[in-house]
Amino acid sequence: MALKGMLYVAGPFDQPEIDKVTEHFTRLLGQPVAFEVKRDEKLIGGFLAMVDGKVYDSSIAVQLKDLGRYMLDKE
């Protein structure tokens, strides 16, 4: 039985990209994942996934925030 999840995407995500994300989560979680896909205009790029009560944020905004923290730590 597949885990159910929500996948919020920025802009146009075509089916091959959605399939790639789904395959990644299937490997990561060790069982099939079935996503309901919704477009989120607030996302600059990337995606946000919610599966089994956990949030996986791979949005551009989070990546930029992480980069900023990394750069400040190096100073």
Z-matrix of the N, CA and C atoms (Angstrom, degrees):
N
C 1 1.440
C 2 1.528 1 109.36
N 3 1.322 2 117.35 1 135.03
C 4 1.456 3 122.62 2 -175.91
C 5 1.528 4 111.27 3 -83.02
N 6 1.324 5 114.54 4 143.89
C 7 1.459 6 119.95 5 170.16
C 8 1.522 7 107.83 6 -70.65
N 9 1.305 8 116.76 7 145.16
C 10 1.459 9 120.36 8 177.05
C 11 1.524 10 108.55 9 -99.70
N 12 1.309 11 115.51 10 139.11
C 13 1.456 12 119.83 11 -179.99
C 14 1.517 13 111.63 12 -146.01
N 15 1.306 14 114.53 13 165.68
C 16 1.462 15 122.30 14 174.84
C 17 1.522 16 107.13 15 -110.28
N 18 1.309 17 115.92 16 136.41
C 19 1.456 18 121.57 17 177.46
C 20 1.516 19 107.45 18 -124.30
N 21 1.334 20 115.82 19 112.64
C 22 1.458 21 121.61 20 177.96
C 23 1.518 22 107.35 21 -99.16
N 24 1.317 23 116.17 22 126.08
C 25 1.456 24 121.07 23 -175.59
C 26 1.518 25 110.46 24 -119.94
N 27 1.327 26 114.90 25 154.19
C 28 1.458 27 121.61 26 176.08
C 29 1.520 28 108.33 27 -98.69
N 30 1.300 29 115.42 28 129.54
C 31 1.457 30 119.23 29 176.16
C 32 1.509 31 112.75 30 61.95
N 33 1.307 32 115.74 31 -161.74
C 34 1.460 33 119.28 32 -176.39
C 35 1.531 34 111.97 33 -77.50
N 36 1.295 35 116.33 34 115.43
C 37 1.458 36 123.43 35 171.70
C 38 1.513 37 104.74 36 -107.20
N 39 1.326 38 117.47 37 120.96
C 40 1.463 39 117.90 38 178.90
C 41 1.529 40 109.72 39 -86.79
N 42 1.307 41 116.26 40 170.13
C 43 1.466 42 121.08 41 -174.38
C 44 1.525 43 113.43 42 -59.09
N 45 1.344 44 119.61 43 -40.13
C 46 1.476 45 118.32 44 177.59
C 47 1.536 46 112.58 45 -60.60
N 48 1.331 47 117.86 46 -36.45
C 49 1.466 48 120.43 47 178.15
C 50 1.527 49 110.90 48 -68.00
N 51 1.324 50 116.62 49 -41.73
C 52 1.464 51 121.25 50 177.55
C 53 1.530 52 109.74 51 -63.04
N 54 1.327 53 116.60 52 -42.25
C 55 1.467 54 120.82 53 178.30
C 56 1.531 55 110.97 54 -61.61
N 57 1.329 56 117.22 55 -39.27
C 58 1.467 57 121.55 56 179.85
C 59 1.532 58 110.40 57 -64.61
N 60 1.331 59 117.10 58 -43.73
C 61 1.468 60 121.19 59 178.12
C 62 1.531 61 109.75 60 -63.77
N 63 1.331 62 116.43 61 -43.47
C 64 1.466 63 121.35 62 179.87
C 65 1.529 64 110.79 63 -61.35
N 66 1.321 65 117.39 64 -44.25
C 67 1.468 66 121.44 65 178.04
C 68 1.527 67 111.15 66 -62.02
N 69 1.332 68 116.35 67 -40.52
C 70 1.466 69 120.63 68 178.40
C 71 1.531 70 110.48 69 -59.73
N 72 1.327 71 116.98 70 -47.41
C 73 1.464 72 120.08 71 -178.77
C 74 1.526 73 111.87 72 -69.02
N 75 1.305 74 117.88 73 -32.11
C 76 1.464 75 121.01 74 176.11
C 77 1.526 76 109.72 75 -62.67
N 78 1.333 77 117.34 76 -43.83
C 79 1.470 78 121.12 77 177.09
C 80 1.530 79 110.85 78 -67.39
N 81 1.322 80 116.69 79 -44.69
C 82 1.465 81 122.10 80 -177.27
C 83 1.528 82 111.91 81 -61.06
N 84 1.325 83 116.70 82 -43.24
C 85 1.463 84 121.39 83 -174.05
C 86 1.523 85 113.68 84 -96.10
N 87 1.334 86 116.70 85 -8.96
C 88 1.454 87 120.18 86 176.26
C 89 1.512 88 115.22 87 75.78
N 90 1.309 89 116.92 88 13.72
C 91 1.467 90 120.83 89 174.98
C 92 1.524 91 108.83 90 -156.77
N 93 1.325 92 116.46 91 157.54
C 94 1.470 93 119.69 92 -177.10
C 95 1.527 94 112.07 93 -60.02
N 96 1.321 95 114.83 94 145.91
C 97 1.462 96 121.82 95 177.40
C 98 1.524 97 107.99 96 -123.62
N 99 1.324 98 116.20 97 132.96
C 100 1.461 99 122.26 98 175.96
C 101 1.527 100 107.48 99 -112.79
N 102 1.331 101 115.96 100 113.50
C 103 1.460 102 120.86 101 -177.76
C 104 1.522 103 111.74 102 -95.47
N 105 1.327 104 114.48 103 139.97
C 106 1.461 105 120.69 104 162.26
C 107 1.522 106 104.07 105 -93.68
N 108 1.319 107 117.42 106 122.88
C 109 1.458 108 121.75 107 -173.29
C 110 1.525 109 109.85 108 -101.14
N 111 1.334 110 115.15 109 129.95
C 112 1.462 111 121.34 110 176.61
C 113 1.515 112 109.09 111 -132.60
N 114 1.302 113 114.82 112 143.95
C 115 1.458 114 120.43 113 176.90
C 116 1.519 115 109.00 114 -86.04
N 117 1.334 116 117.11 115 135.13
C 118 1.459 117 122.39 116 179.93
C 119 1.527 118 108.48 117 -122.71
N 120 1.301 119 115.48 118 108.91
C 121 1.475 120 120.77 119 -176.73
C 122 1.526 121 112.57 120 -66.62
N 123 1.334 122 118.13 121 -17.46
C 124 1.464 123 121.24 122 179.93
C 125 1.521 124 112.31 123 -75.26
N 126 1.318 125 116.99 124 -20.31
C 127 1.460 126 120.21 125 178.63
C 128 1.523 127 109.69 126 -78.47
N 129 1.321 128 116.20 127 132.88
C 130 1.465 129 121.08 128 177.45
C 131 1.522 130 109.85 129 -74.10
N 132 1.297 131 115.36 130 -40.99
C 133 1.451 132 122.48 131 -179.34
C 134 1.515 133 108.80 132 -170.69
N 135 1.308 134 116.57 133 167.43
C 136 1.451 135 121.02 134 -179.84
C 137 1.515 136 112.14 135 84.08
N 138 1.344 137 115.32 136 -151.84
C 139 1.461 138 119.42 137 -178.34
C 140 1.518 139 110.46 138 -152.54
N 141 1.317 140 114.96 139 165.27
C 142 1.451 141 123.38 140 173.32
C 143 1.517 142 106.45 141 -131.84
N 144 1.331 143 117.04 142 126.16
C 145 1.461 144 121.36 143 -179.00
C 146 1.518 145 109.69 144 -117.68
N 147 1.318 146 115.36 145 142.15
C 148 1.459 147 121.64 146 175.39
C 149 1.519 148 107.12 147 -125.31
N 150 1.349 149 115.25 148 117.94
C 151 1.460 150 121.01 149 -178.19
C 152 1.525 151 108.56 150 -138.60
N 153 1.303 152 115.99 151 128.52
C 154 1.463 153 121.63 152 173.63
C 155 1.527 154 112.03 153 54.46
N 156 1.331 155 116.69 154 40.34
C 157 1.464 156 121.28 155 177.68
C 158 1.510 157 115.52 156 79.54
N 159 1.323 158 117.62 157 4.65
C 160 1.467 159 121.31 158 179.94
C 161 1.522 160 109.85 159 -114.55
N 162 1.332 161 115.39 160 147.01
C 163 1.457 162 121.84 161 179.50
C 164 1.525 163 108.64 162 -108.18
N 165 1.320 164 115.88 163 130.40
C 166 1.464 165 123.45 164 176.77
C 167 1.525 166 106.70 165 -118.21
N 168 1.325 167 115.94 166 106.10
C 169 1.463 168 121.01 167 -173.61
C 170 1.518 169 109.64 168 -103.28
N 171 1.312 170 116.32 169 110.41
C 172 1.457 171 122.20 170 176.88
C 173 1.525 172 109.29 171 -119.67
N 174 1.319 173 114.57 172 40.49
C 175 1.463 174 119.75 173 -179.52
C 176 1.526 175 110.01 174 -85.36
N 177 1.295 176 116.15 175 159.28
C 178 1.463 177 121.56 176 178.10
C 179 1.525 178 110.45 177 -61.88
N 180 1.337 179 117.30 178 -38.67
C 181 1.467 180 120.83 179 -179.48
C 182 1.528 181 111.26 180 -58.54
N 183 1.316 182 118.12 181 -44.26
C 184 1.471 183 121.65 182 179.33
C 185 1.523 184 110.38 183 -67.80
N 186 1.317 185 116.92 184 -40.02
C 187 1.464 186 119.97 185 179.23
C 188 1.525 187 110.71 186 -63.52
N 189 1.337 188 117.62 187 -39.57
C 190 1.466 189 121.02 188 177.77
C 191 1.529 190 110.95 189 -67.15
N 192 1.320 191 116.64 190 -39.64
C 193 1.471 192 120.61 191 178.04
C 194 1.529 193 109.81 192 -63.12
N 195 1.333 194 117.36 193 -44.20
C 196 1.462 195 121.21 194 178.39
C 197 1.532 196 111.25 195 -62.41
N 198 1.317 197 116.62 196 -40.20
C 199 1.465 198 121.11 197 178.36
C 200 1.525 199 110.03 198 -63.16
N 201 1.329 200 116.69 199 -43.10
C 202 1.462 201 120.59 200 178.10
C 203 1.519 202 112.42 201 -60.06
N 204 1.340 203 116.47 202 -43.65
C 205 1.459 204 120.80 203 177.99
C 206 1.532 205 110.70 204 -63.70
N 207 1.308 206 116.56 205 -41.46
C 208 1.468 207 121.56 206 179.35
C 209 1.530 208 110.21 207 -60.83
N 210 1.317 209 116.15 208 -45.59
C 211 1.458 210 120.60 209 -178.16
C 212 1.529 211 111.17 210 -65.87
N 213 1.334 212 117.23 211 -39.01
C 214 1.458 213 120.00 212 178.50
C 215 1.529 214 111.98 213 -68.13
N 216 1.315 215 116.47 214 -34.89
C 217 1.470 216 120.80 215 178.55
C 218 1.523 217 111.67 216 -67.68
N 219 1.334 218 117.76 217 -28.48
C 220 1.465 219 122.01 218 -177.19
C 221 1.518 220 112.25 219 -79.65
N 222 1.327 221 117.69 220 -15.72
C 223 1.477 222 119.92 221 -178.15
C 224 1.487 223 113.22 222 -76.92
